[in-house]
Amino acid sequence: MPRNPDIPDAFDVYTLVVLRRPDDAPQLSDDELDTLQARHLAYRAELRRRGMIVANGPFGEQSDLSYRGLSIFACDLAEAARLSDGDPSVVAGRLTYDVMEWWVAAGTFAFPQAGGPVGDRREMPGV
């Protein structure tokens, strides 16, 4: 069977963490929320400084307000989950997360500030 030219030969596979607000998130005072948010942002900034996160940020307009933000990690799924478990907002129960692989056509994205390769180059099985 001839190769479909619309399907890439190779993919870059990235580890994504989607942060979301759980239905049972604890209610906190404004001061507690401000303090927690500062700790959350500092934690994420430190992960980025260490090269564990290569891109991250909050969501803006969206159809589901429980989704809060997205991070692209420069590690495997298990390490991204372990690091996400240490986020102060996750520890406090204000956020939870989903971890997944994202396959995109090879060379679609570049992370010039990452200081090294991000993701794995793979071929789609059966292509």
C-alpha positions in Angstrom: 0.0 0.0 0.0 1.5 3.4 -1.0 2.3 5.9 1.8 -0.2 8.7 2.3 1.6 12.0 1.8 -0.7 13.7 4.2 0.5 11.6 7.1 3.9 12.6 8.5 6.8 10.1 8.5 7.8 11.0 12.0 6.2 12.7 15.0 7.6 14.6 18.0 5.9 13.3 21.1 5.6 15.7 24.0 4.5 15.2 27.6 1.5 17.5 28.5 0.0 18.3 31.9 -3.4 19.9 31.9 -4.3 21.5 35.2 -8.0 21.6 36.1 -10.1 22.7 39.1 -11.8 19.7 40.7 -15.4 19.9 41.7 -14.5 19.4 45.3 -11.8 22.1 45.5 -11.6 23.5 49.0 -12.9 27.1 49.5 -10.2 29.5 50.6 -10.2 33.1 51.7 -8.9 35.7 49.2 -5.7 36.0 51.2 -5.2 32.2 51.2 -5.9 32.1 47.5 -3.4 34.9 46.8 -0.7 33.1 48.9 -1.4 29.8 47.3 -1.3 31.3 43.8 2.0 32.9 44.5 3.4 29.6 45.7 2.0 27.8 42.6 3.5 30.3 40.2 6.9 30.2 42.0 6.9 26.3 41.9 6.1 26.3 38.2 8.8 29.0 37.5 11.4 26.9 39.4 10.5 23.8 37.3 10.9 26.0 34.2 14.2 27.4 35.5 15.4 23.8 36.0 14.4 22.9 32.4 11.6 20.5 33.5 8.9 22.7 32.0 9.6 24.2 28.6 6.3 26.1 28.1 3.3 26.7 30.4 0.5 29.1 31.1 -3.1 29.6 32.0 -6.1 29.2 29.6 -8.1 32.2 28.6 -11.5 31.9 27.0 -12.8 28.3 27.0 -15.9 26.1 27.0 -15.0 24.4 30.3 -13.9 26.7 33.1 -12.5 23.8 35.2 -9.5 23.7 32.9 -6.9 26.1 34.3 -3.7 25.7 32.4 -1.2 23.7 30.4 2.4 22.8 30.7 4.8 21.0 28.3 7.3 19.0 30.2 10.8 17.9 29.1 10.5 14.5 30.8 8.4 11.3 30.7 4.8 10.9 31.9 5.8 9.5 35.3 8.2 12.3 36.1 5.7 14.9 35.0 3.1 13.4 37.3 5.6 13.3 40.2 6.5 16.9 39.7 2.9 17.9 39.4 2.1 16.2 42.6 4.5 18.6 44.3 2.7 21.7 43.0 1.3 23.6 46.1 -2.1 24.1 44.4 -2.3 20.3 43.8 -1.2 19.5 47.3 -3.9 21.9 48.6 -6.6 20.3 46.5 -7.3 23.5 44.5 -6.0 21.9 41.3 -5.7 18.4 39.9 -4.1 17.4 36.6 -4.2 15.0 33.6 -0.9 13.8 32.0 -0.8 12.7 28.4 1.4 12.3 25.3 0.8 14.6 22.4 1.9 13.5 19.0 2.5 16.3 16.4 4.2 16.2 13.0 8.0 16.3 13.5 9.5 19.7 13.5 6.1 21.5 14.1 7.4 23.2 17.3 10.7 24.5 18.5 11.6 25.4 22.1 14.7 27.6 21.7 14.9 28.4 25.4 14.8 24.8 26.5 18.5 24.3 26.2 18.2 20.8 24.8 15.8 18.5 23.0 12.2 18.3 24.1 10.1 15.2 23.4 10.9 12.1 21.5 10.9 11.6 17.8 8.8 8.6 16.8 7.2 6.9 13.9 3.5 6.2 14.0 3.0 2.4 14.4 1.6 0.9 11.2 2.3 4.0 9.0 
